[in-house]
């Protein structure tokens, strides 16, 4: 009987931890509150274990992590064109992502998972990445400064 109670407590703890994970939605848009070619919301703070679903609200967009701009050891992603993709965040830190065909238009976003200990490194890398932006060159800096 004691073993049975321990198993029930363990199961309830495990179920409770899964119930705490949240799923957020980010829309891929031609026009939004931050201008043209944007993710909305473009900046999120989530907890370890949460997920984000990138919704193809307007066609012709994707969501892809930016090389060198995710935490060390984190899994990169590259969603298909005009397709929804759900990304689970299992590593703490700051993640910068892009719409690949619209990166030059600064169609980027930022997700902070947990404490975001790699923020200083991401800000340094953002300086070189944003040189490729022909529109909204300060958009990424603005998002990073909100963290």
Chimera marker file (.cmm) of the C-alpha trace (Angstrom):
<marker_set name="trace">
<marker id="1" x="0.000" y="0.000" z="0.000" r="1" g="1" b="0" radius="0.5"/>
<marker id="2" x="2.857" y="2.410" z="0.822" r="1" g="1" b="0" radius="0.5"/>
<marker id="3" x="4.468" y="1.678" z="-2.573" r="1" g="1" b="0" radius="0.5"/>
<marker id="4" x="1.157" y="2.435" z="-4.302" r="1" g="1" b="0" radius="0.5"/>
<marker id="5" x="0.934" y="5.862" z="-2.590" r="1" g="1" b="0" radius="0.5"/>
<marker id="6" x="4.500" y="6.722" z="-3.624" r="1" g="1" b="0" radius="0.5"/>
<marker id="7" x="3.715" y="5.806" z="-7.227" r="1" g="1" b="0" radius="0.5"/>
<marker id="8" x="0.556" y="7.956" z="-7.186" r="1" g="1" b="0" radius="0.5"/>
<marker id="9" x="2.461" y="10.935" z="-5.787" r="1" g="1" b="0" radius="0.5"/>
<marker id="10" x="5.182" y="10.507" z="-8.428" r="1" g="1" b="0" radius="0.5"/>
<marker id="11" x="2.623" y="10.337" z="-11.232" r="1" g="1" b="0" radius="0.5"/>
<marker id="12" x="0.832" y="13.459" z="-10.009" r="1" g="1" b="0" radius="0.5"/>
<marker id="13" x="4.135" y="15.365" z="-9.829" r="1" g="1" b="0" radius="0.5"/>
<marker id="14" x="5.060" y="14.317" z="-13.367" r="1" g="1" b="0" radius="0.5"/>
<marker id="15" x="1.628" y="15.213" z="-14.720" r="1" g="1" b="0" radius="0.5"/>
<marker id="16" x="1.774" y="18.551" z="-12.947" r="1" g="1" b="0" radius="0.5"/>
<marker id="17" x="5.123" y="19.422" z="-14.501" r="1" g="1" b="0" radius="0.5"/>
<marker id="18" x="3.793" y="18.681" z="-17.992" r="1" g="1" b="0" radius="0.5"/>
<marker id="19" x="0.700" y="20.738" z="-17.335" r="1" g="1" b="0" radius="0.5"/>
<marker id="20" x="2.874" y="23.782" z="-16.556" r="1" g="1" b="0" radius="0.5"/>
<marker id="21" x="4.477" y="23.931" z="-20.016" r="1" g="1" b="0" radius="0.5"/>
<marker id="22" x="2.829" y="26.532" z="-22.214" r="1" g="1" b="0" radius="0.5"/>
<marker id="23" x="2.534" y="26.942" z="-25.960" r="1" g="1" b="0" radius="0.5"/>
<marker id="24" x="2.808" y="30.449" z="-27.385" r="1" g="1" b="0" radius="0.5"/>
<marker id="25" x="1.793" y="31.565" z="-30.871" r="1" g="1" b="0" radius="0.5"/>
<marker id="26" x="3.789" y="33.874" z="-33.122" r="1" g="1" b="0" radius="0.5"/>
<marker id="27" x="2.238" y="35.056" z="-36.386" r="1" g="1" b="0" radius="0.5"/>
<marker id="28" x="4.298" y="35.485" z="-39.568" r="1" g="1" b="0" radius="0.5"/>
<marker id="29" x="2.925" y="38.679" z="-41.158" r="1" g="1" b="0" radius="0.5"/>
<marker id="30" x="3.398" y="40.935" z="-44.161" r="1" g="1" b="0" radius="0.5"/>
<marker id="31" x="2.339" y="43.912" z="-42.007" r="1" g="1" b="0" radius="0.5"/>
<marker id="32" x="2.039" y="44.213" z="-38.229" r="1" g="1" b="0" radius="0.5"/>
<marker id="33" x="2.449" y="46.684" z="-35.379" r="1" g="1" b="0" radius="0.5"/>
<marker id="34" x="6.236" y="46.918" z="-35.959" r="1" g="1" b="0" radius="0.5"/>
<marker id="35" x="5.893" y="47.591" z="-39.699" r="1" g="1" b="0" radius="0.5"/>
<marker id="36" x="6.283" y="45.352" z="-42.729" r="1" g="1" b="0" radius="0.5"/>
<marker id="37" x="7.610" y="41.785" z="-42.753" r="1" g="1" b="0" radius="0.5"/>
<marker id="38" x="7.317" y="41.024" z="-39.048" r="1" g="1" b="0" radius="0.5"/>
<marker id="39" x="6.719" y="38.308" z="-36.518" r="1" g="1" b="0" radius="0.5"/>
<marker id="40" x="4.019" y="39.155" z="-33.987" r="1" g="1" b="0" radius="0.5"/>
<marker id="41" x="4.823" y="39.188" z="-31.177" r="1" g="1" b="0" radius="0.5"/>
<marker id="42" x="8.456" y="39.543" z="-32.178" r="1" g="1" b="0" radius="0.5"/>
<marker id="43" x="9.834" y="39.304" z="-28.652" r="1" g="1" b="0" radius="0.5"/>
<marker id="44" x="8.824" y="36.642" z="-26.137" r="1" g="1" b="0" radius="0.5"/>
<marker id="45" x="9.984" y="35.530" z="-22.711" r="1" g="1" b="0" radius="0.5"/>
<marker id="46" x="9.164" y="31.873" z="-22.027" r="1" g="1" b="0" radius="0.5"/>
<marker id="47" x="10.150" y="29.202" z="-19.535" r="1" g="1" b="0" radius="0.5"/>
<marker id="48" x="12.215" y="26.093" z="-20.061" r="1" g="1" b="0" radius="0.5"/>
<marker id="49" x="10.004" y="23.372" z="-21.581" r="1" g="1" b="0" radius="0.5"/>
<marker id="50" x="7.588" y="25.819" z="-23.218" r="1" g="1" b="0" radius="0.5"/>
<marker id="51" x="6.977" y="25.781" z="-26.964" r="1" g="1" b="0" radius="0.5"/>
<marker id="52" x="6.233" y="28.347" z="-29.638" r="1" g="1" b="0" radius="0.5"/>
<marker id="53" x="4.091" y="27.715" z="-32.698" r="1" g="1" b="0" radius="0.5"/>
<marker id="54" x="4.957" y="29.944" z="-35.635" r="1" g="1" b="0" radius="0.5"/>
<marker id="55" x="1.731" y="30.427" z="-37.619" r="1" g="1" b="0" radius="0.5"/>
<marker id="56" x="1.822" y="31.045" z="-41.364" r="1" g="1" b="0" radius="0.5"/>
<marker id="57" x="-0.751" y="33.810" z="-41.151" r="1" g="1" b="0" radius="0.5"/>
<marker id="58" x="0.395" y="35.345" z="-44.447" r="1" g="1" b="0" radius="0.5"/>
<marker id="59" x="1.971" y="33.085" z="-47.111" r="1" g="1" b="0" radius="0.5"/>
<marker id="60" x="5.620" y="33.270" z="-48.191" r="1" g="1" b="0" radius="0.5"/>
<marker id="61" x="7.249" y="33.184" z="-44.752" r="1" g="1" b="0" radius="0.5"/>
<marker id="62" x="9.088" y="30.686" z="-42.595" r="1" g="1" b="0" radius="0.5"/>
<marker id="63" x="10.719" y="30.609" z="-39.176" r="1" g="1" b="0" radius="0.5"/>
<marker id="64" x="14.340" y="29.534" z="-38.865" r="1" g="1" b="0" radius="0.5"/>
<marker id="65" x="16.852" y="29.960" z="-36.074" r="1" g="1" b="0" radius="0.5"/>
<marker id="66" x="19.762" y="32.207" z="-37.046" r="1" g="1" b="0" radius="0.5"/>
<marker id="67" x="23.132" y="30.475" z="-37.181" r="1" g="1" b="0" radius="0.5"/>
<marker id="68" x="25.281" y="31.396" z="-34.191" r="1" g="1" b="0" radius="0.5"/>
<marker id="69" x="22.429" y="33.199" z="-32.454" r="1" g="1" b="0" radius="0.5"/>
<marker id="70" x="20.974" y="30.466" z="-30.258" r="1" g="1" b="0" radius="0.5"/>
<marker id="71" x="22.347" y="29.043" z="-27.000" r="1" g="1" b="0" radius="0.5"/>
<marker id="72" x="25.224" y="26.620" z="-27.237" r="1" g="1" b="0" radius="0.5"/>
<marker id="73" x="23.880" y="23.071" z="-27.375" r="1" g="1" b="0" radius="0.5"/>
<marker id="74" x="20.365" y="24.181" z="-28.395" r="1" g="1" b="0" radius="0.5"/>
<marker id="75" x="18.651" y="22.570" z="-31.350" r="1" g="1" b="0" radius="0.5"/>
<marker id="76" x="18.345" y="24.746" z="-34.456" r="1" g="1" b="0" radius="0.5"/>
<marker id="77" x="15.142" y="24.785" z="-36.541" r="1" g="1" b="0" radius="0.5"/>
<marker id="78" x="14.235" y="25.614" z="-40.131" r="1" g="1" b="0" radius="0.5"/>
<marker id="79" x="10.525" y="25.659" z="-40.933" r="1" g="1" b="0" radius="0.5"/>
<marker id="80" x="9.101" y="25.218" z="-44.406" r="1" g="1" b="0" radius="0.5"/>
<marker id="81" x="7.777" y="28.064" z="-46.506" r="1" g="1" b="0" radius="0.5"/>
<marker id="82" x="4.171" y="29.009" z="-45.704" r="1" g="1" b="0" radius="0.5"/>
<marker id="83" x="4.055" y="26.249" z="-43.079" r="1" g="1" b="0" radius="0.5"/>
<marker id="84" x="3.372" y="26.289" z="-39.359" r="1" g="1" b="0" radius="0.5"/>
<marker id="85" x="6.137" y="24.959" z="-37.132" r="1" g="1" b="0" radius="0.5"/>
<marker id="86" x="6.205" y="24.300" z="-33.379" r="1" g="1" b="0" radius="0.5"/>
<marker id="87" x="9.537" y="24.613" z="-31.583" r="1" g="1" b="0" radius="0.5"/>
<marker id="88" x="10.102" y="23.188" z="-28.092" r="1" g="1" b="0" radius="0.5"/>
<marker id="89" x="12.639" y="25.049" z="-25.968" r="1" g="1" b="0" radius="0.5"/>
<marker id="90" x="14.761" y="22.683" z="-23.884" r="1" g="1" b="0" radius="0.5"/>
<marker id="91" x="17.858" y="24.892" z="-23.431" r="1" g="1" b="0" radius="0.5"/>
<marker id="92" x="17.894" y="28.194" z="-21.553" r="1" g="1" b="0" radius="0.5"/>
<marker id="93" x="19.120" y="31.318" z="-23.282" r="1" g="1" b="0" radius="0.5"/>
<marker id="94" x="18.322" y="33.881" z="-25.946" r="1" g="1" b="0" radius="0.5"/>
<marker id="95" x="17.294" y="32.684" z="-29.412" r="1" g="1" b="0" radius="0.5"/>
<marker id="96" x="17.191" y="34.904" z="-32.506" r="1" g="1" b="0" radius="0.5"/>
<marker id="97" x="15.192" y="33.675" z="-35.476" r="1" g="1" b="0" radius="0.5"/>
<marker id="98" x="14.388" y="34.912" z="-38.964" r="1" g="1" b="0" radius="0.5"/>
<marker id="99" x="12.166" y="34.555" z="-41.972" r="1" g="1" b="0" radius="0.5"/>
<marker id="100" x="14.795" y="33.343" z="-44.422" r="1" g="1" b="0" radius="0.5"/>
<marker id="101" x="13.537" y="35.072" z="-47.606" r="1" g="1" b="0" radius="0.5"/>
<marker id="102" x="12.864" y="38.332" z="-45.719" r="1" g="1" b="0" radius="0.5"/>
<marker id="103" x="15.926" y="38.472" z="-43.455" r="1" g="1" b="0" radius="0.5"/>
<marker id="104" x="17.309" y="41.442" z="-45.414" r="1" g="1" b="0" radius="0.5"/>
<marker id="105" x="14.113" y="43.259" z="-44.432" r="1" g="1" b="0" radius="0.5"/>
<marker id="106" x="14.889" y="42.548" z="-40.764" r="1" g="1" b="0" radius="0.5"/>
<marker id="107" x="12.073" y="40.012" z="-40.401" r="1" g="1" b="0" radius="0.5"/>
<marker id="108" x="13.533" y="38.684" z="-37.162" r="1" g="1" b="0" radius="0.5"/>
<marker id="109" x="12.368" y="37.842" z="-33.670" r="1" g="1" b="0" radius="0.5"/>
<marker id="110" x="13.783" y="37.053" z="-30.246" r="1" g="1" b="0" radius="0.5"/>
<marker id="111" x="12.826" y="34.479" z="-27.633" r="1" g="1" b="0" radius="0.5"/>
<marker id="112" x="14.322" y="34.442" z="-24.150" r="1" g="1" b="0" radius="0.5"/>
<marker id="113" x="14.065" y="31.077" z="-22.438" r="1" g="1" b="0" radius="0.5"/>
<marker id="114" x="14.620" y="31.326" z="-18.698" r="1" g="1" b="0" radius="0.5"/>
<marker id="115" x="17.392" y="33.668" z="-17.604" r="1" g="1" b="0" radius="0.5"/>
<marker id="116" x="18.965" y="34.355" z="-20.990" r="1" g="1" b="0" radius="0.5"/>
<marker id="117" x="22.564" y="34.101" z="-19.821" r="1" g="1" b="0" radius="0.5"/>
<marker id="118" x="23.906" y="34.379" z="-23.392" r="1" g="1" b="0" radius="0.5"/>
<marker id="119" x="22.390" y="37.829" z="-24.040" r="1" g="1" b="0" radius="0.5"/>
<marker id="120" x="25.750" y="39.662" z="-24.129" r="1" g="1" b="0" radius="0.5"/>
<marker id="121" x="27.115" y="37.222" z="-26.722" r="1" g="1" b="0" radius="0.5"/>
<marker id="122" x="23.931" y="37.528" z="-28.808" r="1" g="1" b="0" radius="0.5"/>
<marker id="123" x="24.134" y="41.341" z="-28.760" r="1" g="1" b="0" radius="0.5"/>
<marker id="124" x="27.722" y="41.148" z="-30.010" r="1" g="1" b="0" radius="0.5"/>
<marker id="125" x="26.753" y="38.794" z="-32.841" r="1" g="1" b="0" radius="0.5"/>
<marker id="126" x="23.734" y="40.959" z="-33.691" r="1" g="1" b="0" radius="0.5"/>
<marker id="127" x="26.083" y="43.790" z="-34.687" r="1" g="1" b="0" radius="0.5"/>
<marker id="128" x="27.499" y="41.753" z="-37.571" r="1" g="1" b="0" radius="0.5"/>
<marker id="129" x="24.186" y="40.100" z="-38.526" r="1" g="1" b="0" radius="0.5"/>
<marker id="130" x="22.279" y="43.360" z="-38.858" r="1" g="1" b="0" radius="0.5"/>
<marker id="131" x="24.737" y="44.612" z="-41.470" r="1" g="1" b="0" radius="0.5"/>
<marker id="132" x="22.732" y="42.444" z="-43.909" r="1" g="1" b="0" radius="0.5"/>
<marker id="133" x="19.509" y="44.363" z="-43.160" r="1" g="1" b="0" radius="0.5"/>
<marker id="134" x="18.533" y="46.820" z="-45.905" r="1" g="1" b="0" radius="0.5"/>
<marker id="135" x="15.391" y="47.864" z="-43.998" r="1" g="1" b="0" radius="0.5"/>
<marker id="136" x="14.792" y="48.493" z="-40.289" r="1" g="1" b="0" radius="0.5"/>
<marker id="137" x="18.460" y="48.077" z="-39.288" r="1" g="1" b="0" radius="0.5"/>
<marker id="138" x="17.710" y="48.821" z="-35.618" r="1" g="1" b="0" radius="0.5"/>
<marker id="139" x="14.793" y="46.393" z="-35.276" r="1" g="1" b="0" radius="0.5"/>
<marker id="140" x="16.870" y="43.551" z="-33.807" r="1" g="1" b="0" radius="0.5"/>
<marker id="141" x="18.642" y="45.878" z="-31.357" r="1" g="1" b="0" radius="0.5"/>
<marker id="142" x="15.250" y="47.145" z="-30.204" r="1" g="1" b="0" radius="0.5"/>
<marker id="143" x="14.026" y="43.629" z="-29.482" r="1" g="1" b="0" radius="0.5"/>
<marker id="144" x="17.232" y="42.654" z="-27.663" r="1" g="1" b="0" radius="0.5"/>
<marker id="145" x="17.093" y="45.814" z="-25.550" r="1" g="1" b="0" radius="0.5"/>
<marker id="146" x="13.654" y="44.759" z="-24.244" r="1" g="1" b="0" radius="0.5"/>
<marker id="147" x="15.185" y="41.735" z="-22.501" r="1" g="1" b="0" radius="0.5"/>
<link id1="1" id2="2" r="1" g="1" b="0" radius="0.2"/>
<link id1="2" id2="3" r="1" g="1" b="0" radius="0.2"/>
<link id1="3" id2="4" r="1" g="1" b="0" radius="0.2"/>
<link id1="4" id2="5" r="1" g="1" b="0" radius="0.2"/>
<link id1="5" id2="6" r="1" g="1" b="0" radius="0.2"/>
<link id1="6" id2="7" r="1" g="1" b="0" radius="0.2"/>
<link id1="7" id2="8" r="1" g="1" b="0" radius="0.2"/>
<link id1="8" id2="9" r="1" g="1" b="0" radius="0.2"/>
<link id1="9" id2="10" r="1" g="1" b="0" radius="0.2"/>
<link id1="10" id2="11" r="1" g="1" b="0" radius="0.2"/>
<link id1="11" id2="12" r="1" g="1" b="0" radius="0.2"/>
<link id1="12" id2="13" r="1" g="1" b="0" radius="0.2"/>
<link id1="13" id2="14" r="1" g="1" b="0" radius="0.2"/>
<link id1="14" id2="15" r="1" g="1" b="0" radius="0.2"/>
<link id1="15" id2="16" r="1" g="1" b="0" radius="0.2"/>
<link id1="16" id2="17" r="1" g="1" b="0" radius="0.2"/>
<link id1="17" id2="18" r="1" g="1" b="0" radius="0.2"/>
<link id1="18" id2="19" r="1" g="1" b="0" radius="0.2"/>
<link id1="19" id2="20" r="1" g="1" b="0" radius="0.2"/>
<link id1="20" id2="21" r="1" g="1" b="0" radius="0.2"/>
<link id1="21" id2="22" r="1" g="1" b="0" radius="0.2"/>
<link id1="22" id2="23" r="1" g="1" b="0" radius="0.2"/>
<link id1="23" id2="24" r="1" g="1" b="0" radius="0.2"/>
<link id1="24" id2="25" r="1" g="1" b="0" radius="0.2"/>
<link id1="25" id2="26" r="1" g="1" b="0" radius="0.2"/>
<link id1="26" id2="27" r="1" g="1" b="0" radius="0.2"/>
<link id1="27" id2="28" r="1" g="1" b="0" radius="0.2"/>
<link id1="28" id2="29" r="1" g="1" b="0" radius="0.2"/>
<link id1="29" id2="30" r="1" g="1" b="0" radius="0.2"/>
<link id1="30" id2="31" r="1" g="1" b="0" radius="0.2"/>
<link id1="31" id2="32" r="1" g="1" b="0" radius="0.2"/>
<link id1="32" id2="33" r="1" g="1" b="0" radius="0.2"/>
<link id1="33" id2="34" r="1" g="1" b="0" radius="0.2"/>
<link id1="34" id2="35" r="1" g="1" b="0" radius="0.2"/>
<link id1="35" id2="36" r="1" g="1" b="0" radius="0.2"/>
<link id1="36" id2="37" r="1" g="1" b="0" radius="0.2"/>
<link id1="37" id2="38" r="1" g="1" b="0" radius="0.2"/>
<link id1="38" id2="39" r="1" g="1" b="0" radius="0.2"/>
<link id1="39" id2="40" r="1" g="1" b="0" radius="0.2"/>
<link id1="40" id2="41" r="1" g="1" b="0" radius="0.2"/>
<link id1="41" id2="42" r="1" g="1" b="0" radius="0.2"/>
<link id1="42" id2="43" r="1" g="1" b="0" radius="0.2"/>
<link id1="43" id2="44" r="1" g="1" b="0" radius="0.2"/>
<link id1="44" id2="45" r="1" g="1" b="0" radius="0.2"/>
<link id1="45" id2="46" r="1" g="1" b="0" radius="0.2"/>
<link id1="46" id2="47" r="1" g="1" b="0" radius="0.2"/>
<link id1="47" id2="48" r="1" g="1" b="0" radius="0.2"/>
<link id1="48" id2="49" r="1" g="1" b="0" radius="0.2"/>
<link id1="49" id2="50" r="1" g="1" b="0" radius="0.2"/>
<link id1="50" id2="51" r="1" g="1" b="0" radius="0.2"/>
<link id1="51" id2="52" r="1" g="1" b="0" radius="0.2"/>
<link id1="52" id2="53" r="1" g="1" b="0" radius="0.2"/>
<link id1="53" id2="54" r="1" g="1" b="0" radius="0.2"/>
<link id1="54" id2="55" r="1" g="1" b="0" radius="0.2"/>
<link id1="55" id2="56" r="1" g="1" b="0" radius="0.2"/>
<link id1="56" id2="57" r="1" g="1" b="0" radius="0.2"/>
<link id1="57" id2="58" r="1" g="1" b="0" radius="0.2"/>
<link id1="58" id2="59" r="1" g="1" b="0" radius="0.2"/>
<link id1="59" id2="60" r="1" g="1" b="0" radius="0.2"/>
<link id1="60" id2="61" r="1" g="1" b="0" radius="0.2"/>
<link id1="61" id2="62" r="1" g="1" b="0" radius="0.2"/>
<link id1="62" id2="63" r="1" g="1" b="0" radius="0.2"/>
<link id1="63" id2="64" r="1" g="1" b="0" radius="0.2"/>
<link id1="64" id2="65" r="1" g="1" b="0" radius="0.2"/>
<link id1="65" id2="66" r="1" g="1" b="0" radius="0.2"/>
<link id1="66" id2="67" r="1" g="1" b="0" radius="0.2"/>
<link id1="67" id2="68" r="1" g="1" b="0" radius="0.2"/>
<link id1="68" id2="69" r="1" g="1" b="0" radius="0.2"/>
<link id1="69" id2="70" r="1" g="1" b="0" radius="0.2"/>
<link id1="70" id2="71" r="1" g="1" b="0" radius="0.2"/>
<link id1="71" id2="72" r="1" g="1" b="0" radius="0.2"/>
<link id1="72" id2="73" r="1" g="1" b="0" radius="0.2"/>
<link id1="73" id2="74" r="1" g="1" b="0" radius="0.2"/>
<link id1="74" id2="75" r="1" g="1" b="0" radius="0.2"/>
<link id1="75" id2="76" r="1" g="1" b="0" radius="0.2"/>
<link id1="76" id2="77" r="1" g="1" b="0" radius="0.2"/>
<link id1="77" id2="78" r="1" g="1" b="0" radius="0.2"/>
<link id1="78" id2="79" r="1" g="1" b="0" radius="0.2"/>
<link id1="79" id2="80" r="1" g="1" b="0" radius="0.2"/>
<link id1="80" id2="81" r="1" g="1" b="0" radius="0.2"/>
<link id1="81" id2="82" r="1" g="1" b="0" radius="0.2"/>
<link id1="82" id2="83" r="1" g="1" b="0" radius="0.2"/>
<link id1="83" id2="84" r="1" g="1" b="0" radius="0.2"/>
<link id1="84" id2="85" r="1" g="1" b="0" radius="0.2"/>
<link id1="85" id2="86" r="1" g="1" b="0" radius="0.2"/>
<link id1="86" id2="87" r="1" g="1" b="0" radius="0.2"/>
<link id1="87" id2="88" r="1" g="1" b="0" radius="0.2"/>
<link id1="88" id2="89" r="1" g="1" b="0" radius="0.2"/>
<link id1="89" id2="90" r="1" g="1" b="0" radius="0.2"/>
<link id1="90" id2="91" r="1" g="1" b="0" radius="0.2"/>
<link id1="91" id2="92" r="1" g="1" b="0" radius="0.2"/>
<link id1="92" id2="93" r="1" g="1" b="0" radius="0.2"/>
<link id1="93" id2="94" r="1" g="1" b="0" radius="0.2"/>
<link id1="94" id2="95" r="1" g="1" b="0" radius="0.2"/>
<link id1="95" id2="96" r="1" g="1" b="0" radius="0.2"/>
<link id1="96" id2="97" r="1" g="1" b="0" radius="0.2"/>
<link id1="97" id2="98" r="1" g="1" b="0" radius="0.2"/>
<link id1="98" id2="99" r="1" g="1" b="0" radius="0.2"/>
<link id1="99" id2="100" r="1" g="1" b="0" radius="0.2"/>
<link id1="100" id2="101" r="1" g="1" b="0" radius="0.2"/>
<link id1="101" id2="102" r="1" g="1" b="0" radius="0.2"/>
<link id1="102" id2="103" r="1" g="1" b="0" radius="0.2"/>
<link id1="103" id2="104" r="1" g="1" b="0" radius="0.2"/>
<link id1="104" id2="105" r="1" g="1" b="0" radius="0.2"/>
<link id1="105" id2="106" r="1" g="1" b="0" radius="0.2"/>
<link id1="106" id2="107" r="1" g="1" b="0" radius="0.2"/>
<link id1="107" id2="108" r="1" g="1" b="0" radius="0.2"/>
<link id1="108" id2="109" r="1" g="1" b="0" radius="0.2"/>
<link id1="109" id2="110" r="1" g="1" b="0" radius="0.2"/>
<link id1="110" id2="111" r="1" g="1" b="0" radius="0.2"/>
<link id1="111" id2="112" r="1" g="1" b="0" radius="0.2"/>
<link id1="112" id2="113" r="1" g="1" b="0" radius="0.2"/>
<link id1="113" id2="114" r="1" g="1" b="0" radius="0.2"/>
<link id1="114" id2="115" r="1" g="1" b="0" radius="0.2"/>
<link id1="115" id2="116" r="1" g="1" b="0" radius="0.2"/>
<link id1="116" id2="117" r="1" g="1" b="0" radius="0.2"/>
<link id1="117" id2="118" r="1" g="1" b="0" radius="0.2"/>
<link id1="118" id2="119" r="1" g="1" b="0" radius="0.2"/>
<link id1="119" id2="120" r="1" g="1" b="0" radius="0.2"/>
<link id1="120" id2="121" r="1" g="1" b="0" radius="0.2"/>
<link id1="121" id2="122" r="1" g="1" b="0" radius="0.2"/>
<link id1="122" id2="123" r="1" g="1" b="0" radius="0.2"/>
<link id1="123" id2="124" r="1" g="1" b="0" radius="0.2"/>
<link id1="124" id2="125" r="1" g="1" b="0" radius="0.2"/>
<link id1="125" id2="126" r="1" g="1" b="0" radius="0.2"/>
<link id1="126" id2="127" r="1" g="1" b="0" radius="0.2"/>
<link id1="127" id2="128" r="1" g="1" b="0" radius="0.2"/>
<link id1="128" id2="129" r="1" g="1" b="0" radius="0.2"/>
<link id1="129" id2="130" r="1" g="1" b="0" radius="0.2"/>
<link id1="130" id2="131" r="1" g="1" b="0" radius="0.2"/>
<link id1="131" id2="132" r="1" g="1" b="0" radius="0.2"/>
<link id1="132" id2="133" r="1" g="1" b="0" radius="0.2"/>
<link id1="133" id2="134" r="1" g="1" b="0" radius="0.2"/>
<link id1="134" id2="135" r="1" g="1" b="0" radius="0.2"/>
<link id1="135" id2="136" r="1" g="1" b="0" radius="0.2"/>
<link id1="136" id2="137" r="1" g="1" b="0" radius="0.2"/>
<link id1="137" id2="138" r="1" g="1" b="0" radius="0.2"/>
<link id1="138" id2="139" r="1" g="1" b="0" radius="0.2"/>
<link id1="139" id2="140" r="1" g="1" b="0" radius="0.2"/>
<link id1="140" id2="141" r="1" g="1" b="0" radius="0.2"/>
<link id1="141" id2="142" r="1" g="1" b="0" radius="0.2"/>
<link id1="142" id2="143" r="1" g="1" b="0" radius="0.2"/>
<link id1="143" id2="144" r="1" g="1" b="0" radius="0.2"/>
<link id1="144" id2="145" r="1" g="1" b="0" radius="0.2"/>
<link id1="145" id2="146" r="1" g="1" b="0" radius="0.2"/>
<link id1="146" id2="147" r="1" g="1" b="0" radius="0.2"/>
</marker_set>
